Amino acid sequence: MTNTQIPAVRPEQPTVPPAPAPRASARDRGSRLLATLFLTPTIVGIVVFTVVPIIGSVVLSLFHWNVIDEPSFAGAANYREVFTDSTVLVSFRNTLVFMVFAVALQLVVALVLALAVNGRMPVWLRSVFRSAFFFPLVLSAASISVVMKYLFNQDFGVVNWLLGLVGIAPVPWLTSENAAMATVILVYVWQQFGFSFLLFVGGLNNIPKEIHEAASLDGATGLRKHLNVTLPLLSPTLLVASVVGIINALQVFEQPYVLTNGGPGDATRTVVMVIYESAFEQLRFGEASAVGVLLFVLIMAVTALQFRLSRRFVHYQ
């Protein structure tokens, strides 16, 4: 006779209903309401002054409109005209060339000056340099460009006068194709590098001194220490500075418009200048909007590429 094992019967456990979610206290509701009140003006401003104009530009780019007559639907005709207009294509090329050289020079100058100011010097002198380097950024780009136009004048400019003192012939800074673009880049960088400079100064101050001391004990000195230690730790700040710098450079307008008016020929004509001329001089708002939409797409694409590449080159502490 075989013995069969009867499984033990476990008593049924009483089901416990889930505890009700705690109700938000009056203090939490008040905090959320206060946060909503503070965020509302910003959200409304972004919607009214950014989202709505973008949508309006996209819609307007599908029409022919000169303000006087009724707008007529054009479909993709404005975009086809943009891609066949040599002036627009040249302006995109000029803008890309300007962006590459201006942003690269801006970041290098700002980083070198930030490293120099962050070195050993009295606190009051460091404050003087910070204020002096940031001061051009608070001035109007148009007013600075007017002054620079006189300084770089080929006939009576101060720059050529100084070069003449050392026996150098006058340089056609604003009337030669190559020199004109270089001059516009120099004027732009002189005004804009203060923003990147302050970012780098803040980033350098956030790097612990112990890391540099450890690197010095390991034998890293001078340029080697900056390349292997400072730059990797400063890479998040460098990413922010490059993103902001590229976005601003792709929208450059005041410097080439005041200094050279896009000339000589179309050597310094930028995309925003083409948008301005098409809209407010030729009253072709549909075509101008199409160029603006393409510029917006270009900015978004370049920014997305930067963030994609940052996964490899940006190191967070």
C-alpha positions in Angstrom: 0.0 0.0 0.0 1.6 3.3 -1.1 1.5 6.3 1.1 0.2 9.4 -0.7 1.2 12.8 0.5 -1.7 15.2 0.8 -0.6 18.8 0.0 -1.1 21.2 2.9 -3.9 23.6 2.3 -2.8 27.2 3.0 -5.4 29.4 4.5 -6.6 32.1 2.1 -5.0 35.4 2.8 -7.4 38.3 3.2 -7.0 40.8 0.3 -6.0 44.2 1.6 -7.3 47.0 -0.4 -4.7 49.5 -1.7 -4.1 52.5 0.4 -5.7 55.6 -1.1 -3.3 58.1 -2.6 -2.6 60.9 -0.2 -4.4 64.1 -1.0 -2.3 67.1 -1.9 -2.1 69.4 1.0 -3.0 73.0 0.8 0.7 73.9 0.9 1.4 71.7 -2.2 -1.5 73.1 -4.1 -0.3 76.6 -3.3 3.2 75.8 -4.5 1.9 74.4 -7.8 -0.3 77.5 -8.3 2.6 79.8 -7.5 4.9 77.9 -10.0 2.2 78.1 -12.6 1.8 81.8 -12.1 5.6 82.3 -12.5 5.8 80.1 -15.6 2.7 81.5 -17.4 4.3 84.8 -18.6 7.3 82.9 -20.0 5.1 80.3 -21.7 2.8 82.9 -23.2 5.9 84.9 -24.4 7.4 81.8 -26.1 4.1 80.9 -27.8 3.3 84.5 -28.9 6.7 85.6 -30.0 8.3 82.3 -31.1 5.8 79.5 -31.9 3.2 81.7 -33.6 5.8 83.6 -35.8 7.3 80.3 -36.9 4.0 78.8 -37.9 3.1 82.1 -39.6 6.3 82.0 -41.6 5.7 78.5 -42.7 2.2 79.4 -43.9 3.3 82.6 -45.5 6.1 80.8 -47.4 3.4 79.0 -49.4 1.9 82.3 -50.7 2.9 85.2 -52.9 2.3 88.4 -51.0 3.5 92.0 -51.4 1.4 93.6 -48.6 -0.5 95.7 -51.1 -2.4 92.9 -53.0 -4.2 89.9 -51.6 -2.0 86.9 -51.0 -2.2 84.2 -53.6 -1.4 80.6 -53.0 1.9 79.5 -54.5 2.5 76.1 -53.0 6.2 75.1 -53.3 6.9 77.7 -56.0 8.8 79.9 -53.4 11.0 77.1 -52.4 11.8 76.2 -56.0 12.7 79.8 -56.7 15.0 79.8 -53.6 16.9 76.8 -54.9 17.4 78.4 -58.3 18.3 81.9 -57.1 22.1 82.3 -57.3 22.0 85.2 -54.8 20.3 83.0 -52.1 22.6 80.1 -52.7 25.7 82.4 -52.4 24.3 83.9 -49.2 23.9 80.4 -47.7 27.5 79.6 -48.7 28.8 82.9 -47.2 26.8 82.3 -44.0 28.3 78.8 -43.6 31.9 80.1 -44.2 31.3 83.0 -41.8 29.9 80.6 -39.2 32.9 78.2 -39.3 35.6 80.9 -39.1 33.8 83.2 -36.7 32.8 80.6 -34.2 36.2 78.9 -34.3 38.0 82.2 -33.8 35.6 83.3 -31.1 36.0 80.1 -29.0 39.8 80.1 -29.3 40.1 83.8 -28.3 37.6 83.4 -25.5 39.3 80.3 -24.1 42.8 81.7 -24.3 41.8 84.9 -22.5 39.8 82.9 -19.9 42.8 80.8 -19.1 45.0 83.9 -18.9 42.5 85.7 -16.6 42.0 82.6 -14.5 45.8 82.5 -13.8 47.6 84.2 -11.0 46.8 87.9 -10.8 45.2 90.3 -8.3 41.5 90.0 -7.8 40.9 93.6 -8.8 42.8 93.2 -12.1 40.9 90.0 -12.9 37.6 92.0 -12.4 38.9 94.7 -14.7 39.7 92.3 -17.5 36.3 90.5 -17.1 34.4 93.8 -17.4 36.6 95.0 -20.3 36.1 91.8 -22.3 32.4 91.7 -21.7 31.7 95.4 -22.4 31.5 95.2 -26.3 28.7 92.7 -25.9 26.4 95.2 -24.2 26.8 97.7 -27.0 24.7 97.9 -30.2 26.1 95.8 -33.0 25.1 98.5 -35.5 26.8 101.3 -33.6 30.0 99.3 -33.3 29.9 98.5 -37.0 29.6 102.2 -37.8 32.7 103.0 -35.8 34.6 100.0 -37.3 33.6 101.1 -40.8 35.6 104.3 -40.2 38.5 102.5 -38.5 38.9 100.1 -41.5 38.4 102.7 -44.2 41.0 102.3 -46.9 41.7 106.1 -47.4 41.5 107.7 -43.9 41.0 104.8 -41.5 43.1 104.5 -38.4 44.0 100.9 -39.1 45.7 101.7 -42.4 47.3 104.8 -40.9 48.9 102.6 -38.2 50.0 100.1 -40.9 51.5 103.0 -42.9 53.7 103.9 -39.9 55.6 100.6 -40.4 55.7 100.8 -44.1 52.7 98.7 -45.1 50.6 99.8 -48.0 46.9 100.6 -47.4 44.7 97.5 -47.3 41.3 97.5 -48.9 39.6 96.0 -45.9 36.0 96.6 -47.0 36.4 96.7 -50.8 38.2 93.4 -51.5 36.2 90.2 -51.5 38.6 88.2 -49.3 39.5 91.1 -47.0 35.9 92.2 -46.6 34.8 88.8 -45.2 37.8 88.7 -42.9 37.0 92.2 -41.6 33.4 91.3 -40.9 34.5 88.2 -39.0 37.0 90.2 -37.0 34.4 92.8 -36.0 31.9 90.2 -35.1 34.3 88.2 -33.0 35.5 91.3 -31.2 32.0 92.0 -30.1 30.7 88.5 -29.4 33.6 86.7 -27.7 32.8 88.2 -24.3 29.8 85.9 -23.8 32.0 82.8 -24.4 34.7 84.3 -22.3 32.4 84.5 -19.3 31.1 81.0 -19.8 34.7 79.7 -19.9 35.7 81.7 -16.8 32.7 80.2 -14.9 33.6 76.7 -16.2 37.2 77.0 -15.1 36.2 78.1 -11.7 34.1 75.0 -11.3 37.0 72.7 -11.9 38.4 71.4 -8.6 41.9 72.6 -7.9 42.8 69.1 -6.6 42.5 67.7 -10.2 45.1 70.2 -11.5 47.3 69.5 -8.6 47.1 65.8 -9.2 47.9 66.3 -12.8 50.9 68.4 -11.9 52.2 65.6 -9.6 51.8 63.2 -12.5 54.1 65.4 -14.7 51.4 67.2 -16.8 52.4 70.9 -17.3 51.5 73.8 -19.6 49.7 72.9 -22.8 49.7 69.2 -22.1 47.8 69.7 -18.8 45.2 72.0 -20.6 44.7 69.5 -23.4 44.4 66.4 -21.3 42.8 67.8 -18.1 41.2 71.2 -18.6 39.5 70.7 -21.9 37.8 67.4 -21.1 36.4 68.9 -17.9 35.5 72.1 -19.7 33.7 70.2 -22.5 30.1 70.8 -21.2 30.8 74.6 -21.2 32.4 74.3 -24.6 29.3 72.6 -25.9 27.0 75.4 -24.7 29.4 78.1 -26.0 29.6 76.4 -29.5 25.8 75.9 -29.7 25.0 79.5 -28.9 27.9 80.8 -31.0 26.7 78.8 -34.1 23.1 79.9 -33.7 24.1 83.5 -33.5 26.6 83.3 -36.3 24.0 81.8 -38.7 21.7 84.8 -38.0 24.4 87.5 -38.5 23.1 90.7 -40.0 24.2 94.0 -38.5 28.0 93.7 -39.2 27.9 92.8 -42.9 24.9 95.1 -43.6 26.6 98.2 -42.0 30.2 97.5 -42.9 29.9 96.3 -46.6 26.1 96.2 -47.4 26.8 92.6 -48.6 29.5 93.6 -51.0 31.7 93.8 -52.8 29.3 92.1 -55.1 27.8 89.3 -52.9 31.0 88.5 -51.1 29.6 89.2 -47.6 25.9 88.8 -48.3 24.3 86.6 -45.6 21.0 84.7 -45.4 19.4 87.2 -43.0 20.4 90.1 -45.3 18.6 88.3 -48.2 15.5 87.9 -46.0 15.6 91.6 -45.1 16.0 92.7 -48.7 13.4 90.3 -50.1 10.8 91.3 -47.5 11.3 95.0 -46.8 13.0 96.3 -50.0 11.4 94.1 -52.7 8.1 93.3 -50.8 8.4 89.6 -51.6 7.3 88.3 -48.2 6.5 84.8 -49.4 10.0 84.3 -50.8 11.5 85.9 -47.7 9.5 83.5 -45.5 10.7 80.5 -47.5 14.3 81.5 -47.0 13.6 82.0 -43.3 12.1 78.5 -43.0 15.2 77.0 -44.7 17.5 78.9 -42.3 15.4 77.6 -39.4 15.8 74.1 -40.6 19.5 74.6 -41.1 19.9 75.9 -37.5 17.9 73.0 -36.1 19.9 70.5 -38.1 23.3 71.9 -37.1 22.2 72.1 -33.4 21.0 68.5 -33.5 24.3 67.4 -35.1 26.2 69.1 -32.3 24.3 67.4 -29.6 24.7 64.0 -31.4 28.5 64.5 -31.6 28.6 65.7 -28.0 27.9 62.1 -26.8 31.5 61.3 -27.8 33.3 64.5 -26.8 31.5 65.9 -23.8 32.5 64.5 -20.4 30.6 65.3 -17.3 32.2 65.1 -13.9 
